[in-house]
Amino acid sequence: MAEALGYIKLAVDIRRGILAGGGLLHADCEATLIEDGSRQEEIWGADWFPESQDVSCLSLINIRPKQGNPGMEIRDAGVRAQVETVVKSLLEKPR
């Protein structure tokens, strides 16, 4: 996926500190985590850009009005930081 698009779609379980990646949709990754025992309310969507080692927290699965997140971007800075920490700890290459 990274070769074709330049990024990898991810779903990140911030409680368990794990992620699933590479699906066509963030929801595919989310479903994989749920099948593995994650709870939907703790899974957030993100994209990983291997070339720049950057994380984007924009995904349809992040639209959660009941959790105070009405849009695709993760609004809560703490949640966003947790997502970035999990992604970078698992995917970032040492510089």
C-alpha positions in Angstrom: 0.0 0.0 0.0 2.8 2.4 0.8 4.3 1.9 -2.6 1.0 2.5 -4.4 -0.3 5.4 -2.3 2.6 6.7 -0.4 0.9 6.0 2.9 -0.6 3.1 4.9 -4.1 3.2 6.5 -4.1 2.2 10.1 -6.4 1.6 13.0 -4.8 2.1 16.4 -6.0 0.7 19.7 -4.8 3.3 22.2 -5.5 1.1 25.3 -3.7 -2.0 24.1 -0.9 -0.1 22.2 -1.4 -2.1 19.0 -2.4 -1.3 15.4 -3.6 -3.0 12.3 -2.6 -1.6 8.9 -2.8 -2.0 5.2 -6.5 -2.4 4.6 -8.3 -0.6 1.7 -10.3 1.2 4.3 -9.5 2.2 7.9 -12.7 0.2 8.8 -11.0 -3.0 7.5 -8.1 -2.4 10.0 -10.6 -1.6 12.7 -12.5 -4.8 12.1 -9.3 -6.8 12.4 -8.6 -5.2 15.8 -12.2 -5.8 17.0 -11.9 -9.5 16.0 -8.7 -9.6 18.1 -10.5 -8.3 21.2 -10.2 -4.5 20.9 -13.1 -2.3 21.8 -14.3 0.1 19.1 -14.3 3.1 21.4 -10.6 2.8 21.9 -9.7 2.4 18.2 -8.8 5.5 16.1 -8.0 5.8 12.5 -4.7 7.2 11.2 -2.4 7.2 8.2 1.4 6.4 8.3 3.7 8.1 5.8 6.8 5.9 5.8 8.9 8.3 3.7 8.5 11.3 6.0 7.8 9.2 9.1 4.6 11.3 9.7 1.2 10.4 11.1 -2.1 11.9 10.0 -5.1 11.4 12.3 -7.8 11.8 9.7 -10.3 9.0 9.1 -14.0 8.3 8.7 -13.8 5.9 11.7 -12.9 8.9 13.9 -16.4 10.4 13.5 -17.8 9.8 17.0 -20.2 12.5 18.3 -20.9 10.4 21.4 -17.2 10.5 22.2 -17.0 14.3 21.5 -15.3 13.8 18.1 -17.8 15.1 15.5 -15.4 15.1 12.5 -12.8 12.9 10.8 -9.8 14.6 12.5 -9.1 13.5 16.1 -10.1 16.6 18.1 -8.7 15.6 21.5 -5.0 16.4 21.7 -4.4 13.7 24.2 -6.0 11.0 22.1 -4.1 12.3 19.0 -0.8 12.1 21.0 -1.6 8.5 22.1 -2.3 7.5 18.5 1.0 9.1 17.3 3.0 7.5 20.1 1.7 4.0 19.3 2.3 4.4 15.6 5.8 5.8 15.9 6.8 3.3 18.6 5.8 0.5 16.2 6.7 1.8 12.8 9.2 4.6 13.0 12.7 3.8 11.8 15.6 4.9 14.0 17.3 7.9 12.6 
